[in-house]
Amino acid sequence: MQGNKKKENKKNRKSLPTGFIYHSDYLKHNAEQIHPENKERLSKLVEHLEKNGFLSKLKKVEPYIPSIKWLEKVHTPEYVRKIEEVCRNGGAMLDPDTPVGPESYQIALLAVGGVMAAVDAVMNKEVKNAFCALRPPGHHAEKDKAMGFCIFNNVAVASRYVQNKYRMKKVLIIDWDVHHGNGTQNIFWTDPSVFYVSVHQFPFYPGSGSENEVGEGEGNGFTFNLPMFAGSGDVEYVEAFENIIYPSAVKFDPDFVFISAGFDAHENDPLAQINLTEEGYKRMTEVVTRLADRCCDNRLVSVLEGGYNSHSLAFSVEEHLLALMNQKSK
């Protein structure tokens, strides 16, 4: 009887729409600056999805400004206050790659709240899974330091949120951004409740992410890096997802899955030398959705990280969404 109920629950979730988190305020972060991480990444993505009739198939989920207590589960209070103060005073360069303007603090909060809203929608069975089209990205942000276009670590904060609010004990983060997510790795370095898996170009920015970085103490073995040589493409990535990431993640048996979904490993992206195509992203997504279906009743939230060619980003996200929706390409 219980098994039948579990099957019915899965059937119910599978019939739900995929959630889409977006807010026009995301375009205001450093809106006038010439920078790889610019507002056109999102504006052209949303235009593409509207033009193709995608947005009508997705359930819009509204982001919100979260309580600071959730950020402080990941970031130091001093760091959060510093970002607020810097932005209130007009903005500055937080590191050589990471500018902020007067509105960036509130928008960075809204990015964190976007992922938390996606978690709420998944946990309340309003959607079966969700994609967060937001900026600024987050996976380079450490506990007390901005880095690599990132201010707050969106996925890390949301991981603590789903653990604390919804009692999801074990969280899996799969990070396929072309750059290693040093911030996410460092935040969960000693934590066995979060399994951080990263597949990325190596050696490359930010310099971390070798295969011998596996965590420490109780977290030993819960950081899993798969470095990829420049020139790798769909074949190498899909093989890694099917034969290495999937069985390792199944063994961990997560209660919730996040994807740090950077699309800057695309062959046309200007900031790296990995040769993924839209088809590669679709097949990687299919592996992760199969994993989420097997382990955790499809509880999956995907969060935009990098992707700096607006054309390839838009088409890659389209294939990613089709796989999340469990629909075939046109």
C-alpha positions in Angstrom: 0.0 0.0 0.0 2.8 2.4 0.9 4.6 1.6 -2.3 1.5 2.4 -4.3 1.2 5.8 -2.5 4.9 6.6 -3.3 4.2 5.7 -7.0 1.1 8.0 -7.0 3.2 10.8 -5.5 5.8 10.5 -8.2 3.1 10.4 -10.8 1.5 13.5 -9.4 4.9 15.4 -9.4 5.7 14.3 -13.0 2.5 15.8 -14.2 3.3 19.2 -12.8 4.9 22.0 -14.9 8.5 23.1 -14.7 9.0 26.3 -12.8 10.7 29.4 -14.2 12.2 32.0 -11.9 13.0 35.4 -13.4 12.6 39.1 -12.5 13.2 42.2 -14.6 15.2 43.7 -11.7 18.0 41.1 -12.5 18.8 43.3 -15.5 19.6 46.3 -13.3 22.8 44.8 -11.8 25.6 46.8 -13.3 23.3 47.6 -16.2 25.4 50.2 -17.9 28.8 48.5 -17.6 30.6 46.7 -20.4 31.3 43.3 -18.8 31.0 39.6 -19.8 28.4 39.1 -17.1 25.9 41.7 -18.5 22.2 42.2 -18.6 21.9 41.0 -22.3 22.6 37.4 -21.1 19.2 37.4 -19.5 17.3 39.8 -21.7 18.1 37.8 -24.9 17.5 34.5 -23.1 14.0 35.6 -22.1 13.3 37.1 -25.6 14.3 33.8 -27.1 12.0 31.8 -24.8 9.1 34.1 -25.5 9.6 34.0 -29.2 9.6 30.2 -29.2 6.5 30.0 -27.0 8.4 28.4 -24.1 7.3 30.8 -21.3 3.7 29.8 -21.7 4.6 26.2 -21.0 6.5 27.1 -17.7 5.0 28.1 -14.4 6.3 31.6 -13.4 7.6 31.6 -9.9 8.2 35.0 -8.3 11.5 35.6 -6.4 11.5 37.5 -3.2 14.0 39.3 -0.9 15.0 36.7 1.7 15.6 37.2 5.4 19.3 38.0 6.0 19.4 35.0 8.5 19.5 32.7 5.5 22.5 34.4 3.9 24.3 34.1 7.3 23.9 30.4 7.2 26.6 30.6 4.5 28.2 34.0 4.6 29.7 35.9 7.6 27.5 38.7 8.9 30.4 41.1 8.4 30.6 40.2 4.7 26.9 40.7 4.1 27.1 44.1 5.8 30.1 45.0 3.7 28.3 44.4 0.5 25.3 46.4 1.6 27.6 49.3 2.6 29.6 49.3 -0.6 26.5 49.4 -2.7 24.9 52.1 -0.6 28.0 54.2 -1.2 27.7 53.9 -4.9 29.4 50.6 -5.7 33.0 49.5 -6.3 35.2 46.6 -7.6 34.9 43.8 -5.1 37.7 42.0 -6.8 39.4 42.5 -10.3 36.4 40.8 -12.0 33.4 41.7 -9.8 31.9 45.2 -10.0 28.9 46.2 -8.0 26.7 49.3 -8.4 24.2 51.1 -6.1 21.4 48.5 -6.8 23.6 45.4 -6.7 23.0 44.5 -3.1 19.2 44.3 -3.4 19.5 42.5 -6.7 22.0 39.9 -5.3 19.5 39.3 -2.5 16.7 38.9 -5.0 18.9 36.3 -6.8 19.3 34.3 -3.6 15.5 34.7 -3.0 14.9 33.4 -6.5 16.5 30.1 -5.7 14.7 29.9 -2.4 11.4 30.6 -4.1 12.2 27.8 -6.5 12.8 25.5 -3.5 9.5 26.5 -2.0 7.6 25.8 -5.3 9.2 22.4 -5.6 8.7 21.4 -2.0 5.0 22.6 -2.0 4.4 20.6 -5.3 3.5 23.7 -7.3 6.1 22.6 -9.9 8.0 19.3 -10.5 11.3 21.1 -10.9 12.6 24.6 -11.7 15.1 26.7 -13.6 16.3 30.0 -12.1 17.2 32.6 -14.8 19.0 35.1 -12.6 22.1 37.2 -12.0 24.5 37.8 -10.5 25.8 34.2 -10.5 27.1 32.7 -7.2 29.3 29.7 -7.2 32.6 31.5 -6.8 31.4 33.5 -3.8 33.0 32.3 -0.6 32.0 32.8 3.0 33.6 36.3 3.2 34.7 37.1 -0.3 33.3 38.0 -3.7 35.0 36.5 -6.7 34.5 35.9 -10.4 31.3 37.9 -11.0 29.7 36.4 -7.9 28.5 38.2 -4.8 26.4 35.8 -2.7 26.5 32.0 -3.3 22.9 31.4 -4.4 23.0 27.6 -4.5 24.9 27.3 -1.2 22.3 29.5 0.6 19.5 27.6 -0.9 21.1 24.3 0.1 21.1 25.4 3.8 17.5 26.7 3.3 16.2 23.4 2.1 18.0 21.6 4.9 16.8 23.9 7.6 13.3 24.8 6.6 12.2 21.5 4.9 14.4 19.0 6.7 16.0 17.7 3.6 19.1 16.1 5.1 21.2 15.3 2.1 21.8 17.8 -0.7 23.5 17.1 -4.0 25.0 20.0 -5.9 26.1 19.2 -9.5 28.1 22.1 -10.9 28.8 22.0 -14.7 30.0 25.5 -15.1 33.2 25.6 -17.1 34.9 27.2 -14.1 35.4 25.3 -10.9 33.0 26.5 -8.1 35.6 27.2 -5.5 33.1 29.1 -3.3 30.6 26.2 -3.1 33.4 23.7 -2.5 35.0 25.7 0.3 31.6 26.4 2.1 30.9 22.6 2.3 34.4 21.4 2.5 33.9 19.6 5.9 30.2 18.8 5.5 29.1 15.2 4.7 25.5 16.3 4.3 26.3 18.1 1.0 27.8 16.2 -1.9 29.5 18.7 -4.2 30.3 17.4 -7.7 32.0 19.7 -10.2 33.0 19.0 -13.8 35.0 21.8 -15.2 38.0 22.8 -17.4 41.3 22.3 -15.7 43.8 23.8 -15.3 41.9 27.0 -15.6 40.3 29.9 -13.5 40.1 30.0 -10.5 43.0 27.5 -10.1 41.1 25.1 -7.8 39.3 21.9 -8.7 41.9 19.2 -9.0 40.8 15.6 -8.5 42.7 15.3 -5.2 40.5 18.0 -3.6 38.0 15.7 -1.8 37.0 17.5 1.4 38.4 17.2 4.9 37.3 15.8 8.2 33.8 14.5 8.2 33.5 16.0 4.7 36.3 13.8 3.3 34.9 12.1 0.1 31.9 14.5 -0.2 33.7 16.8 -2.7 34.1 15.2 -6.1 36.0 17.1 -8.8 36.1 15.8 -12.4 38.7 18.0 -14.3 38.3 18.2 -18.0 41.1 19.0 -20.5 40.6 21.9 -22.9 39.0 20.6 -26.1 36.7 18.1 -24.3 33.1 18.0 -25.6 29.8 16.2 -25.6 31.3 12.7 -25.7 33.6 13.2 -22.7 31.0 15.0 -20.6 28.1 12.7 -21.2 30.3 9.7 -20.5 31.4 11.3 -17.2 27.8 11.9 -16.3 26.5 8.5 -17.2 29.4 6.4 -15.9 30.9 8.4 -13.0 28.6 11.1 -11.7 25.3 9.1 -11.9 26.5 6.0 -9.9 28.3 8.2 -7.3 25.3 10.4 -6.8 22.9 7.4 -6.5 25.2 6.0 -3.8 24.9 9.3 -1.9 21.1 9.1 -2.3 20.2 12.8 -2.0 17.0 14.2 -0.7 17.3 17.3 -3.0 19.3 18.1 -6.1 20.7 21.5 -7.3 22.4 22.1 -10.6 24.9 25.0 -10.8 24.1 25.4 -14.4 26.8 27.3 -16.2 26.5 27.2 -20.0 30.0 28.7 -20.6 31.4 25.2 -21.5 29.7 25.7 -24.9 31.9 25.5 -27.9 31.1 29.1 -28.9 31.6 30.7 -25.4 34.4 33.3 -25.4 35.7 32.6 -21.9 36.8 28.9 -22.1 38.0 26.1 -24.3 35.4 23.3 -23.8 33.4 22.2 -26.8 29.9 21.3 -25.5 26.9 21.8 -27.7 23.2 22.2 -26.9 22.8 18.4 -27.4 25.4 17.8 -24.7 23.6 20.0 -22.2 20.3 18.2 -23.0 21.9 14.8 -22.4 23.6 15.9 -19.2 20.2 17.3 -17.9 18.5 14.0 -18.8 21.0 12.2 -16.6 20.4 14.5 -13.7 16.6 14.4 -14.0 16.8 10.6 -14.1 18.9 10.7 -10.9 16.4 13.1 -9.2 13.5 10.8 -10.2 15.2 7.8 -8.8 16.5 9.3 -5.5 14.2 12.2 -4.4 10.9 12.3 -6.1 12.2 14.7 -8.8 13.1 17.4 -6.3 15.5 19.4 -8.5 16.3 23.1 -8.9 18.7 24.4 -11.6 20.3 27.7 -11.2 22.0 29.8 -13.9 25.7 30.4 -13.4 27.9 31.4 -16.3 27.3 31.6 -20.1 28.7 34.6 -22.0 27.6 34.1 -25.6 24.0 35.2 -25.5 23.1 33.1 -28.6 24.5 29.8 -27.4 23.3 30.5 -23.9 19.7 30.9 -25.1 19.7 27.8 -27.2 21.4 25.7 -24.5 18.9 26.8 -21.9 16.1 25.9 -24.3 17.4 22.3 -24.5 18.0 22.2 -20.8 14.4 23.3 -20.2 13.1 20.7 -22.6 14.9 18.0 -20.7 13.6 19.4 -17.3 10.0 19.4 -18.8 10.7 15.9 -20.2 9.8 17.0 -23.7 11.6 16.2 -27.0 13.3 18.9 -29.1 11.4 20.4 -32.0 
